[in-house]
Amino acid sequence: MKKIIAILFSISLLTADTTIVRVKGSNLMWEDTTHSEETKVTFLEAKSYCRELQLGKYSDWRLPTLQELLSIVNYKRYKPAIIYGFSHVNKDTLYWSKTPYIKESDEYWGVNFKDGSSSNAAINYDRYIRCVRDIK
């Protein structure tokens, strides 16, 4: 009997949904998959990825704004400078936002979770993605 309970407990841990983070005090739900820390893509590929993402019974994912990305930065942390709860974070380069960089028509803002800094990047550069959706 103890073996059966241990096996069922292990299975429940393996199937637990650890791919989504809900941020307390906000109406946002964030993707937190290995894809978020391992895959770099261009801006257009990032928009397409979020638009096509099916995760946790939801299909209305999108690329976040700069303000939304900055809302999950924790400036008291370093490498990663992201609020607690996220498991998959690349600490070395930008994550795309859908906020355009006003000085260049082919550049968009992003956030680096190494230190929480933000900067711009051209759309053909490869950067990371963390999709978001509104909680309704």
C-alpha positions in Angstrom: 0.0 0.0 0.0 2.8 2.4 0.9 4.4 1.7 -2.5 1.2 2.6 -4.3 0.8 5.8 -2.4 4.4 6.8 -3.1 3.9 6.0 -6.8 0.7 8.1 -7.0 2.4 11.0 -5.2 5.3 10.9 -7.6 2.9 10.9 -10.6 1.0 13.8 -9.2 4.3 15.8 -8.9 5.2 15.0 -12.4 1.9 16.1 -13.8 1.6 19.3 -11.6 1.3 22.4 -13.8 4.6 24.2 -13.2 4.5 25.9 -16.6 2.4 28.9 -15.6 3.0 31.6 -13.0 0.2 33.8 -11.7 1.5 37.0 -10.2 -0.3 38.1 -7.0 -1.8 41.5 -7.3 -1.9 41.5 -11.1 -4.3 40.3 -13.7 -1.5 38.5 -15.6 -0.5 34.9 -16.1 3.0 34.1 -17.4 4.5 31.3 -19.3 7.3 29.6 -17.4 8.6 26.7 -19.5 12.0 25.5 -20.5 11.4 27.2 -23.8 11.5 30.5 -21.8 15.1 30.1 -21.0 16.5 28.0 -23.8 15.1 29.3 -27.1 16.1 32.6 -28.8 14.1 33.9 -31.7 13.6 37.0 -33.8 10.8 39.5 -32.9 8.4 38.2 -35.6 9.0 34.6 -34.5 8.3 35.7 -30.9 5.0 37.3 -31.8 4.0 34.2 -33.8 5.1 31.8 -31.0 3.0 33.6 -28.4 0.0 33.8 -30.7 0.1 30.1 -31.4 1.0 28.9 -27.8 -1.4 26.4 -26.2 -0.6 26.1 -22.5 -2.7 25.2 -19.5 -6.0 25.1 -21.4 -5.4 28.6 -22.7 -4.8 29.8 -26.2 -4.9 33.6 -25.8 -1.2 34.1 -25.0 0.6 37.2 -26.4 4.0 39.0 -26.3 4.1 41.3 -23.2 4.5 45.0 -23.1 7.7 46.5 -21.7 5.8 47.6 -18.6 4.4 44.1 -18.1 7.9 42.6 -18.3 9.3 45.2 -15.9 6.5 44.3 -13.4 8.1 41.0 -12.8 11.6 42.3 -12.2 12.9 42.1 -8.6 15.7 44.7 -8.3 16.7 43.2 -5.0 17.9 40.1 -6.8 20.7 39.6 -9.3 21.0 36.8 -11.9 18.1 36.4 -11.9 16.5 39.7 -11.2 13.0 38.3 -11.4 10.3 37.9 -8.8 10.2 34.5 -7.0 8.1 31.9 -8.5 9.7 31.6 -11.9 11.8 28.5 -12.6 12.9 29.1 -16.1 14.9 32.3 -16.7 17.8 33.0 -18.9 20.1 35.5 -17.2 22.3 36.6 -20.1 20.2 38.5 -22.6 17.0 40.3 -23.4 13.4 39.0 -23.4 11.3 40.6 -26.2 8.4 43.0 -25.4 5.9 44.3 -28.0 6.7 47.9 -27.1 8.3 49.7 -30.1 11.5 51.6 -29.7 10.5 55.1 -30.8 13.9 56.1 -32.4 14.0 53.1 -34.8 11.0 51.6 -36.6 12.5 48.1 -36.7 13.5 47.9 -33.0 11.6 46.9 -29.8 12.2 47.1 -26.1 13.2 44.2 -24.0 14.2 43.3 -20.4 17.3 41.5 -19.2 16.6 39.4 -16.1 20.3 39.3 -15.2 19.9 42.7 -13.5 16.4 44.0 -14.6 17.8 46.5 -17.2 15.9 47.3 -20.3 17.2 48.1 -23.8 16.2 48.0 -27.4 17.0 45.4 -30.1 16.5 45.2 -33.8 13.7 42.8 -34.9 16.2 40.4 -36.7 18.2 39.8 -33.5 17.5 36.6 -31.5 16.2 37.1 -28.0 14.2 35.1 -25.5 10.4 35.0 -25.1 8.1 34.9 -22.0 4.5 35.0 -23.2 1.7 36.5 -21.0 -2.1 36.4 -20.9 -4.7 38.5 -19.2 -6.6 36.7 -16.4 -10.3 37.3 -17.1 
